[in-house]
Amino acid sequence: MNNFKIKEFPSEVIKELNYYVYRLIDPRNGETFYIGKGQGNRIFEHLKCSVSEDEGVEDFDLKYQRIRDITKCGLDVIHIIRHGLESSTAFHVEASLIDAFPGTTNKVGGHYSGEIGPMNAYEILTRYKAEIAELEHKVLLISINRTVNDRDIYDAVRFAWKLDLERAQKAEYVLALEKGIIVGVFKPLKWHLARKQYFPEFEIHSNKRYGFIGEVAENNVQELYMRKRIPEEYRKKGASNPVKYNFSK
């Protein structure tokens, strides 16, 4: 029985799996394009979502676009699974595989990756010797994906995120984070849905995400935050959401 024809696991198989980490591979070129962690039939849900017309399925997701392209060619996604893992171990395996396969469609680097992911010696020194920032303003903290090296920090942090718009609009500044260090400070002037009419410079758009148009913060605010480490309460290990707030609704 060929792996790529399987659409779900029966209950007796699920009992044996425990947590697992999986790779989705494009059969056209053998490229790993997504890495995930799950239980049960989680691995097959991506295919179902990619063909769903449900409004909850997001066109912005590059993973779904890749799956659609594969199926249009009459092919099936290849699944590779490492199973029998405890939850915490699976988180680490997932993050390590994302590190090992740069260029995947994963939006974030996996659990723990922002805190203990791969760093060079300078980054290690900077991270643990950096002064801790005192957040004196209402700020939105966003961990940016810098695997896309052709995007500058402003573009990487301003587009496009799942967030509470009303809450985001209360933020005085947006702090761009890399591995827990503040690398950019911006003043959002206007928030918009991530549509082409507002962000024509980006190729992919969404009606379910938001971005902002802004400017670099004033010099005194830059001096207050740049190259400093965010406080411990915003650096929880295992947190996968790249968007955080230092203020309540």
Residue pairs with C-beta under 8 A, 6 or more apart in sequence:
3 78
3 79
4 27
4 76
4 77
4 78
4 79
5 76
6 44
6 79
7 44
7 47
8 41
8 44
9 17
9 40
9 41
9 44
14 39
14 40
14 41
16 83
16 84
17 39
17 40
17 83
17 84
18 39
18 83
18 84
18 85
18 86
19 37
19 38
19 39
19 83
19 85
19 86
19 87
19 89
19 90
20 37
20 38
20 39
20 43
20 81
20 82
20 83
20 84
20 85
20 90
21 35
21 36
21 37
21 81
21 82
21 85
21 90
21 93
21 94
21 97
22 35
22 36
22 37
22 38
22 43
22 79
22 80
22 81
22 82
23 32
23 34
23 35
23 79
23 80
23 97
23 101
24 32
24 33
24 34
24 35
24 36
24 46
24 63
24 67
24 77
24 78
24 79
25 31
25 32
25 33
25 77
25 78
25 79
25 80
26 32
26 33
26 66
26 70
26 77
26 78
27 70
27 75
27 76
27 77
27 78
28 70
28 73
28 75
32 101
32 104
33 63
33 66
33 104
33 105
34 46
34 63
34 66
34 104
34 105
34 106
35 94
35 97
35 98
35 101
35 104
35 106
35 110
36 42
36 43
36 46
36 94
36 106
37 90
37 91
37 93
37 94
37 110
37 111
43 79
43 81
46 63
46 64
46 67
46 77
47 67
47 71
47 77
49 57
49 64
50 57
50 63
50 64
50 65
50 67
50 68
50 71
51 68
51 71
57 64
58 64
58 206
58 208
58 209
59 65
59 204
59 205
59 206
59 207
60 160
60 194
60 204
60 205
60 206
60 208
60 209
61 105
61 107
62 105
62 204
63 105
63 106
66 105
67 77
70 76
70 77
82 93
85 93
91 110
91 111
91 112
91 238
92 111
92 112
94 110
94 111
95 109
95 110
95 111
95 112
95 113
95 117
97 110
98 104
98 106
98 109
98 110
98 113
99 109
99 113
99 117
99 118
102 147
103 147
107 145
107 242
108 114
108 143
108 145
108 240
108 242
109 117
109 145
109 147
110 240
111 237
111 238
111 239
111 240
112 237
112 238
114 143
114 177
114 179
114 180
114 235
114 239
114 242
115 179
115 180
115 235
115 237
116 237
117 179
119 127
119 179
123 179
126 181
126 227
127 179
127 180
127 181
127 229
130 181
130 227
130 228
130 229
131 228
131 229
132 228
132 229
132 230
132 231
132 232
133 182
133 224
133 225
133 228
133 229
133 230
133 231
134 224
134 231
135 230
135 231
135 246
136 224
137 172
137 173
137 221
138 170
138 171
138 172
138 173
138 245
138 246
138 247
139 171
139 172
139 173
139 174
139 175
139 245
139 246
139 247
140 163
140 168
140 171
140 173
140 174
140 175
140 188
140 243
140 244
140 245
141 174
141 175
141 177
141 230
141 234
141 243
141 244
141 245
141 246
142 157
142 161
142 174
142 175
142 176
142 177
142 242
142 243
142 244
143 177
143 178
143 242
144 153
144 156
144 157
144 176
144 177
144 178
144 183
144 184
144 242
145 156
145 242
146 156
146 178
148 156
153 176
153 183
153 184
154 176
154 184
154 186
154 214
154 216
155 201
155 202
156 176
157 174
157 176
157 184
157 186
158 174
158 186
158 188
158 211
158 212
158 213
158 214
159 194
159 199
159 202
159 211
159 212
160 194
160 199
160 202
160 205
160 206
160 209
160 210
160 211
161 209
161 210
161 211
161 242
161 243
162 208
162 209
162 210
162 243
163 210
163 243
164 249
165 191
165 210
166 249
167 245
167 247
167 249
168 188
168 191
168 210
168 212
169 191
170 247
171 188
171 245
171 247
172 187
173 185
173 186
173 187
173 188
173 217
173 221
173 225
174 185
174 186
174 187
174 188
174 212
174 214
175 182
175 184
175 185
175 225
175 230
176 182
176 183
176 184
176 185
176 186
177 183
177 230
180 229
180 230
180 235
181 227
181 228
181 229
181 230
182 225
182 226
182 227
182 228
182 229
182 230
183 226
183 227
184 226
185 216
185 217
185 221
185 222
185 225
185 226
186 212
186 214
186 215
186 216
186 217
187 214
187 215
187 216
187 217
187 218
187 221
188 212
188 213
188 214
189 212
189 213
189 214
189 215
190 212
190 213
190 214
191 210
191 211
191 212
192 198
192 199
192 210
192 211
192 212
192 213
193 206
193 207
193 209
193 210
194 202
194 205
194 206
194 207
194 209
194 210
194 211
195 205
195 206
195 207
196 202
196 205
198 211
198 213
199 205
199 211
202 211
216 222
217 225
229 235
234 244
234 246
